[in-house]
Structures are given as C-alpha cells and as structure tokens.
Amino acid sequence: MRLIAQATIQIQKPASEVFEGIVNPENMVKYFISESNGRMETGKKLVWKFPEFPDEFPVWNIRTEPDLLVVFSWDEETEVRISLEPQADDSTVVKVTEGDKAFSDPNLKWLIGNTEGWANFLACLKAYLEYGIQLRKGAFDFMKKSTI
C-alpha cells in the first residue's frame, strides 16, 4: 500500500487567476507562506518561510505549465502536484497530490497531517481568491512558542 496525500476544491475563478495565486509570492503571502525568495517557475529553487514556524523550507524540482500545473519537491521523498482543471463556467477545480510513501506508522502520521495541510491550503486559496479574505492570518499563532 502506498500513501498519497490528496485534497481537491473548486474555486470560482478562471485557471489563469488560480495559477497566478499559486506561483506569485505576492499572492502566496496573503494566504499560505510568510516569505519566498521568488516566483515559482520551472527550474527555480526557492526558500519558503511560514508564519508559524521558525524554519526555512527549500522548494526545488519546480515545474510549471501555465494555468494547468505546478509541481515541486520540498522533501527528498515526495513530489507535490497541483493540477488546475478549467471548467465550462470559468471556475477551476484544483487538485493537490503529494506522495507517494510506503505504508508505515510514521508515514501514516505524515499522510494525515499533509492531507489536513493541503485541505487548509485550498480553503485559504479559495477564500483569498474569491473574497480577499486571509484565513491563515492568526490561525496558527497557537503553534508559535510562547515568549511569556
């Protein structure tokens, strides 16, 4: 058995806007990351920071197909694929898959956490693109180490 994290949502925006929301760091900082050293483009290597973690996360093996696909790695074992499926009503179905990993207790924990994370990513992307709402703002403050 292989483990693959998956999440899907439909966003009421054309694929070109959704794609730009994913690859442009000026958009990404409004719903996902706190910092990136560049735009997601084929062949680039980036570093992302998240507001709730002190660590930096390298992102590599980036491949993009405008308005259709974003692929990248951020660990040695897995690949993230974000596919965009334009719909007749000018909306876009966004599917995220990450994996695959062999079945084990640690990988099962990974599967649960990353499936939850990608579902959150998609909900935040939808809220930002459709309504300009930043769902992530303050949502993970509880994860930061207290300075009290």
VEXDREN-2710 file (C-alpha; in Angstrom, 1 decimal):
% VEXDREN-2710
k/r/px/py/pz
1/MET/0.0/0.0/0.0
2/ARG/1.3/3.4/-1.0
3/LEU/0.3/6.6/0.8
4/ILE/-0.7/9.7/-1.1
5/ALA/-2.0/12.9/0.5
6/GLN/-4.8/14.4/-1.6
7/ALA/-7.2/17.4/-1.5
8/THR/-9.5/19.0/-4.1
9/ILE/-11.6/22.1/-4.2
10/GLN/-13.5/24.1/-6.8
11/ILE/-12.6/27.8/-7.0
12/GLN/-14.9/30.3/-8.7
13/LYS/-12.1/31.9/-10.7
14/PRO/-10.5/31.2/-14.1
15/ALA/-7.5/29.0/-14.1
16/SER/-5.2/31.9/-15.0
17/GLU/-6.1/33.7/-11.8
18/VAL/-5.8/30.5/-9.7
19/PHE/-2.4/29.7/-11.3
20/GLU/-1.2/33.3/-10.5
21/GLY/-2.4/32.9/-7.0
22/ILE/-0.2/29.8/-6.6
23/VAL/3.0/30.8/-8.3
24/ASN/3.2/34.5/-7.4
25/PRO/4.7/35.1/-3.9
26/GLU/2.9/38.5/-3.7
27/ASN/-0.3/36.4/-3.6
28/MET/1.0/33.4/-1.7
29/VAL/2.0/35.6/1.4
30/LYS/-1.7/36.6/1.7
31/TYR/-2.9/33.0/2.3
32/PHE/-0.1/30.4/2.7
33/ILE/3.5/31.4/3.3
34/SER/5.1/34.4/5.0
35/GLU/8.0/34.8/2.7
36/SER/9.5/33.5/-0.6
37/ASN/12.7/34.4/-2.4
38/GLY/10.9/34.3/-5.8
39/ARG/8.2/33.2/-8.2
40/MET/7.5/29.6/-8.8
41/GLU/9.0/28.9/-12.2
42/THR/10.3/25.9/-14.0
43/GLY/13.9/25.1/-12.9
44/LYS/14.0/27.6/-10.0
45/LYS/15.0/26.7/-6.4
46/LEU/13.2/28.7/-3.7
47/VAL/13.1/29.1/0.0
48/TRP/9.8/29.5/1.8
49/LYS/9.1/30.6/5.3
50/PHE/5.8/30.1/7.2
51/PRO/4.5/32.4/9.9
52/GLU/4.0/29.7/12.4
53/PHE/7.5/28.0/12.0
54/PRO/11.0/29.4/12.5
55/ASP/12.4/27.1/9.9
56/GLU/13.1/27.8/6.2
57/PHE/11.7/25.2/3.7
58/PRO/13.6/24.7/0.4
59/VAL/11.5/24.1/-2.6
60/TRP/13.0/22.6/-5.7
61/ASN/12.3/20.5/-8.8
62/ILE/9.8/23.2/-9.8
63/ARG/7.9/22.6/-13.0
64/THR/5.0/24.8/-14.1
65/GLU/2.6/24.7/-17.0
66/PRO/0.8/28.0/-17.1
67/ASP/-2.8/27.7/-16.0
68/LEU/-2.6/23.9/-15.7
69/LEU/0.1/22.5/-13.4
70/VAL/2.6/23.3/-10.6
71/VAL/4.9/20.6/-9.4
72/PHE/7.6/20.8/-6.8
73/SER/9.5/19.0/-4.1
74/TRP/10.1/20.1/-0.5
75/ASP/11.5/16.9/0.9
76/GLU/13.7/14.1/-0.5
77/GLU/10.9/11.5/-0.8
78/THR/7.9/13.2/-2.3
79/GLU/6.6/15.4/-5.1
80/VAL/3.7/17.8/-4.8
81/ARG/1.4/18.2/-7.8
82/ILE/-1.2/21.0/-8.0
83/SER/-3.3/20.5/-11.1
84/LEU/-5.8/23.0/-12.4
85/GLU/-8.8/21.9/-14.4
86/PRO/-10.7/24.8/-16.0
87/GLN/-14.5/24.3/-16.0
88/ALA/-17.1/25.5/-18.5
89/ASP/-18.4/28.1/-16.0
90/ASP/-15.0/29.8/-15.8
91/SER/-14.3/28.2/-12.4
92/THR/-11.3/25.9/-11.7
93/VAL/-11.0/22.6/-9.9
94/VAL/-7.7/22.5/-8.0
95/LYS/-6.3/19.1/-7.1
96/VAL/-3.3/18.6/-4.8
97/THR/-1.5/15.3/-4.5
98/GLU/1.7/14.7/-2.5
99/GLY/3.4/11.4/-2.2
100/ASP/3.8/8.6/-2.5
101/LYS/5.3/6.9/0.6
102/ALA/5.4/3.3/1.8
103/PHE/2.9/2.3/4.5
104/SER/4.4/2.7/8.0
105/ASP/3.3/4.3/11.2
106/PRO/5.4/7.5/10.7
107/ASN/4.2/7.8/7.1
108/LEU/0.6/7.3/8.2
109/LYS/1.1/10.3/10.5
110/TRP/2.6/12.2/7.6
111/LEU/-0.4/11.3/5.4
112/ILE/-2.9/12.6/8.0
113/GLY/-1.0/15.8/8.6
114/ASN/-0.3/16.6/5.0
115/THR/-3.8/15.9/3.8
116/GLU/-5.1/18.2/6.5
117/GLY/-2.5/20.8/5.5
118/TRP/-3.4/20.7/1.8
119/ALA/-7.1/20.9/2.6
120/ASN/-6.3/24.1/4.6
121/PHE/-4.1/25.4/1.8
122/LEU/-7.0/25.0/-0.7
123/ALA/-9.6/26.6/1.7
124/CYS/-7.3/29.6/2.2
125/LEU/-6.6/29.9/-1.5
126/LYS/-10.3/29.9/-2.2
127/ALA/-11.1/32.4/0.5
128/TYR/-8.3/34.7/-0.7
129/LEU/-9.1/34.5/-4.5
130/GLU/-12.9/34.7/-4.2
131/TYR/-13.3/37.1/-1.3
132/GLY/-10.0/38.6/-0.5
133/ILE/-10.1/37.0/3.0
134/GLN/-6.9/35.9/4.7
135/LEU/-8.0/32.8/6.6
136/ARG/-4.5/31.9/7.7
137/LYS/-3.8/35.2/9.5
138/GLY/-3.6/34.3/13.2
139/ALA/-4.9/30.8/12.6
140/PHE/-1.7/29.1/13.7
141/ASP/-0.5/31.5/16.4
142/PHE/-1.0/28.8/19.0
143/MET/1.8/26.9/17.3
144/LYS/4.4/29.6/18.0
145/LYS/6.5/29.2/21.1
146/SER/5.2/31.4/23.9
147/THR/7.6/34.2/25.0
148/ILE/5.7/34.6/28.3
END
